């Protein structure tokens, strides 16, 4: 397995997107269940103050740096990471090669109209990608049993869960032994972007690590969540001072 860097007590794997895809292929070939988390600065900062959350991340089989804040922190602490490996980029990359690899994909989460449109867009963009099933993220316990049975019946290689943090990872951990899906990954709000409900930042903003600003412009209500970023940066700075 690849090397890890530690940021505020949370371990992040030092991988490029291509290396992450190679690891995912190994997970699928093994046939055993694996949990992937794409961690941004907000998630790492939450884990810094929540030991249970930190343990969940550190127990995951692969944790990628989803966000410029995590990459900055690793560099600042003298543990540079190759690049950002975001949830949405990994989502698209998996769908892009799924046909060639003969991987089967199941998607769970979001509202019904969002997931329907997202699946339609994915099948148009990646015609050889085998999406064997999907279900919205609004269900009761009785419906959950039917969903679990459907996933077991379809036997996907990859399960993408879009329920938001931390719910999606808690759901994966609770059910991964029952489902035995080789790769389960939380994908947050990816379906909103893939469906077209939300636009992703232009390429120039992505390259300049300004996606957070673009999302804030589109969704001003996120300002409370965005405040975690300066707090995260301050905590990283204090950690570096202690190390010195």
Protein Blocks (a to p, Z undefined) as FASTA:
>chain_A
ZZdddeehiacddddfklmmmmmmmmmmnopacddddddfklmmmmmmmmklmmmmmmpm
bdcdedjklmmmmmmnopacfbdcdfklmmmmmmmmmmmnopacddeedjfklmmmmmmm
mmmmmmmbccfbdcdfbdcfklmmmmmmmmmmnopabdcddebjaklmmmmmmmmmmnop
abacdehjmmmmmnomaccddfklmmnopmmmmmmmmmmmlmmmmmmmmmmmmmmmmmmm
mmZZ
